[in-house]
Amino acid sequence: GGGGGGGGLSSSSLDEEATWVHELVAAEKGCLLLSNPEFFKGIQSYFDKAVIAVVEHGKQGTIGLITNRLTPYSMGDVAPSLTAFKDCPLFYGGPVGAGIQVLHRVAGLKESREVISGLYWGAELESASAAINDGRASPEDFLFFYKYSSWAPSQLDGELSRETWFLAAADSKALFPKNGKGGAPSSTASRPSTTVTNVESWHHFLKMMGGRFESVSQKEKLQDTLYSSLGLSSGSLDTDEKGDNAFLEGQLVLNQLNDLRFGWITELLQASHLEEGAVLVASLVDELVCKTHVREQLDELAAEVRERLGGAGKPASSAATIAAMNEVLFVTRGFAGDISDYYNAHNSLIHKVLEKKKGNPITISVIYIAVARRLGVTLNGIN
């Protein structure tokens, strides 16, 4: 890595996807900046879910390139004479400067500066084109950017202290995956109709970092899935460019839900039991959900637990009831978390979870609480 001894982007076999990504404690040349989703919603939105490769960092400041914000243009549109690069996508590198920036992994090109071993910034494009024509390189070895991002001396350190960015170290090949997950899509990927951020790249790196970073990714995916199911845009929920206001944001969501289905909030507030609220939430996504059918399925589960306890007329302790519930729900019926398709919106819909026996922890907990109440045991959710 760069000056810190174990960080940044390091070189290895460039024919495979990144084999490792981990958290970095201090910025250095060659590191990655992953934007914190709590920032950049109402201002500088081009940084929202951005993955930035830092190509310079020192006393003079910091320069980076947004590697996952794709424009609708290709190099063929802006430099038609360089036919070797005509199909290469053009990324929006940031709001500063002008002209074309390039990242690549080809040693020995004119006007090229090494970022870390195996990764270079800048190149005389005719020299780069010649390298492709004589077989020393391929178009997939290059990433092209319009403009760049920059920070004044110590500015990035201040932003890092507020955790505006997550710092990561990764293999240098992470920006050049074959399938586009880690950074750039291939030259054959379809062009967007407008400049757009490839958020899957951001999720990819956070997932590989694991721990709290993977949790941040999971939270964002679940939120985006819910908003998408409701026909809402998560971006429309920005209430203040200076930061989130949880109360106003929540109120805005409720207002939008009530607009979608008049009287929905009144119904929700009048629901006598938790599962009825879950049915109302599900009805926003699937109008065919039947409250009576959900109630009957929950009654059936409770009856099966009673039978295991020795029948309806036989009293049982709360501990015995819980043990019998665990046996029926998680062993006999096989309710479990959907680890293979966790972000599927159906995992949040009570009738779908009752049907397929798989869901997310919250919905399974709602079912568990509802069955327990039918058996005379009161449970409350936590966290």
N, C-alpha and C positions, 0 to 999 in steps of 0.2 A: 504494500500500500504506500500511501504518501508519507509525509513527515512523521506520522504518529506511530509507525512501526507495525501494525496489524490491521489497518483500516483501509478505507477507500475501495476502489475497484482494482482487483488484481487480475493478472493474466493467467490463463490456463487454456486447455483445449477449446478452440473457438467453434467447434462443430456441434457442441451440445448446449443445452440450456444451463443457466447458472446452477452450480451445485451447492452454493451457500450464500446466505444473506444474514447479517446479524446487526444488532444495534451498535452504534458508534458513539463514544462519549464526547468527542470534540470534532469540529469541522476541520477538514483538510482537503487539499487538492485531490480529486479522484473519488470523493465520497458522493453519496446520493442524499438529496433532500426530499422527504416525502411530506407533503403539506398536512397539517392537522385539520381535520374536517370542521373543527369549531371556528376556524377562521376563513376569510376570503369568500364569504357567501354573498355579501352585498357590495363589496369593493375588491378590486383586483381579482375578479372571478376567474381569470385565466390561471391563477395559482390553485384553484379549488381542485383537490385530488391530483395535484401535479407530482410528477417524478422528475427531479432536476439533477442533472449531472454537473457537478462542480468542476470546472476546468482550470480555475485560478482561485487561490485563496491565500491571503497574506496581508502584509502591512498596507498595501495599496487598495485593499478591498477584495471583493469576491465576484467572480463571473460564473454564471451557470447557464445551462440550456434545458428548457422543458422538453423532455424526450417523449412525452405521450400526448401532446396536443397537436392533432393533425389538421392541416388546412385542406381545402378542396383542390389544391394545386399540386402539380408534380414539377420536377426539375425541367421537364420538357416544355412546360408553360413559361418558365422564367429564363431558361438558358437553352433554347432550342438547338444551338450549335453544338452543344455537348451531348451528342446522340447516345453516348455510352450510359448516360444517367437519365435518359428521357422518361423512364417509368418509375424513377425513385420518388417516393412521396416527399412533400415539403412540410416540415413541422414549424409551428410557431414557437420560437425559442424564448420569447419574452418581449417586454415592452421597450427595450432600449436599443439605440443604434439603428443601423440600416444595413442592407445587403445580406448576403448569404454566409452562414456559418456552417462548418462541417466537422463532424466527429467521424473517426474512422479507425481501422485497425491494420493499416498498411504502413510498414516501416519504409523510410527512405524517400518520402515524397517531399518535393520542394515546399517551402513555407509552412512546414508542419512542425508542431510542438508536442512533445511527449507529455501527456497528462500523468500517466503511470505506465508501467511496462505493458505494452500491448494495446494501449489506447492513445490516440493522437487527436489533437485539436488543430484545425486549419489545414489547408493544402492549396497549392496552386492547381486549379481545376484541370488545366490542360495536362499537367503532369499526372494527375489522378486518372484522367481519361486514357492517357497513354498506357498506364499500368493495367487498365482493364483490357485494352486492345491487344497488349502483348501477353496476356494471360497471368500476370502477377497478382491480379486482384479481380474481384467481381463486384457488381453494383451493390450486393448485399453487405459489403464491407463498409459502406458509407451511410451516414445519416446527415441529411441536410436540413438547415433551420433558417427561417427568416427572423432576423434580429436575435437578441439575447436578453438575459436577465442579469442585473448587477446590484451589488450592495456596497455602500461606502465603507471605509475602514471602521471596524467594530460594529457595524450595523447588524450584520448577520448574527454576531454573538449575542446582541441584545434580543433579537427575535428568538434565538434558541433558548435563552433564559426564560422566556415566556412560553416556551414549547409551542411556538408557531409552526415549527418543523420537527419532524422526526428524522434523526440521522441514521444512515445505514451504510454499511460496508458490504460489498458484493464482488463476485467475479466480474472481470471486465467484460466477459461475454454476455453478461446479463442484459445489456442493452441491444444485443443482436440475436435474439432467439428466433428460431425458425417459425414458431407459431404466433409470434407477436405478443405473448402474455407479458413477458418481462419489460418490454419497451416498445420498439417500433414494429409495426406490421410489415409484412414483406412487400416487395415492389408490386406484387400481383394483387394486393388487398384492394377492395373497392374503396373509392374516394367518397368522403362525406360530402353532402351538399353545402355544408358550412363548416367553419372551424369548430372542432369538437375535441373534448378530452377523452382519451381511451382510459376510462376508469378501471378497467380490468387490470391494467398494468399496475396501478396504485394498489389495488386489492392483492395482486400477486405478490408484491414485495412485502406488504404487511403480513400476509399469511406466512410467508417464508421466515419472517422475523419471529413469529410465534408470540406467545405470552400475551401481554396487554395490547400489543400492536395487532395481533390477530383478532382480539376482542373488539378493537376499534373498527376493523374491517367488517366483522360480523354484524355489529350494531348498524353500520351504515347500509349494509346490504338488506337487512331486515326492514329498515326504515324506507329505503327506496322501493322494496317489493310491496310494502303496504301502500305507499303513496301511488305506485303504479296501478295496483289493483283497484284503488278508489278513483283512478283517473285524475289524481292530483300530481302536482310537481313539487318535489321537495324544495326546489329553488324558490318557489313562490312563498315559502314560509319565512323568508328573511324579514324581520320586523325592525331591525336597527343595524346600520352598517358598523356600529361600534362594538357589536357583540350580541349574543343571544339573550333574550329575555324569556325565561322558561314559561312564565305565566301567560304573557301575551301570545307566545307561539302556540301554547296549548289551546288558548281561547280561539285563536285563528283557525286551528285545525277543527275544533268543534263547530265553529260557524260554517266552515266549508262543508263539513259532513251534514249539518242540518239543511244547508242549501241543496245538497244532493238529494236528500229525502226529507221532505217537510215533516216536522214533528218527531224526528228520530231521537233528539235529545230528551224530549218529554217522555217518550217510551222507555228510554234507557233509565231515566231517573225513577220511573215508576216500577221498574223490574224488581220483583220481590226476591229473586235469588240470583246468584252469580251466573249460573248457566243460562239464564234468560238474557242477561247482558251479552254473554258470548254468542247467543243465537242472533241478537240484534247486530253485533259486529259482523258476523258471518253473512247476514242478509244484505249488507252493503256490497258484498262481493258476489254473492250467489243468491238471487231472489227466490230460488226454489227451495231453500232451506225450510224445513218444517219443524216448528217448535214442539208440536205434539210428538213427532217421531223421535226427536232428541230426548224428550222427557221419557218416552217409553223405553228407549235404549238404556238410559240411566237407571230406570226402575228395574229393568231386567238384570243389570249388573248387580244392583243392590240385592235382588232376590237370590242371585247365585251365591253371594257372600253369606246371606242368612242361612241358606241351605247348608253351606259348609260349616256354619256355627251350630248346626243341629236343629234348625227350624225356627219359624217365626215366634213361637211361644217360649223359646228358651233364652233367658237373659245371658248376656256376655259382657265382659269388661271391655273398656276402650282398647286396652292393649291386645286382647284377643281379636277384637273386631278389626283393628289395624293389620294384624298379622294375616287374618283371613282375606282382607282386601288386597294386600300385597300379593298373596298367592293367586287370587282370582284374576286381578288386573294384569299383573306382570309375568305370571307363569302360565296360567290356563289360557287367558285371552291374549297374552303376548303384547300388551301395550309397551311401546319403547320410543325413544327418540329417533327421529329420522336422520341418521348420520350420513346416509348416502345422498340425500337431497334436502339438506337442512333449510335452505333458503326458499323452498317452495312455499308459496302463499297458502296452500292448502293446509300446511302444518299449523296455521293460526286459526283455522276454521273448525269449530267444535264438531259439526256434523261429518266433516271429512275425516277428522281424527278418529271419531267413533267408528267410521266405516272401514278405514284401512289400518287402524290400530297403531299408527305412527304419527308423530307430531312434534311440536317444539315443547320445551319444559313448561311454559306457561299454560298452554291449552291442556296438556295432560294433567297439570295441577288443578285446573278448573274442574275437569272430570272427576278427579280424585276427591276434591272437596264436596262435589255434588253427591257422589255416591256415599261418602261418609255421613253427610247430613241425613240422608235417607235411612241410615242405620243408627241415628241418634248420637253421632259423634260430631262435635263442632270443631272444625279446623279453620285456621286463618292463614292467608298467604303472608310471606315475609319478603323483604327486599323488593 
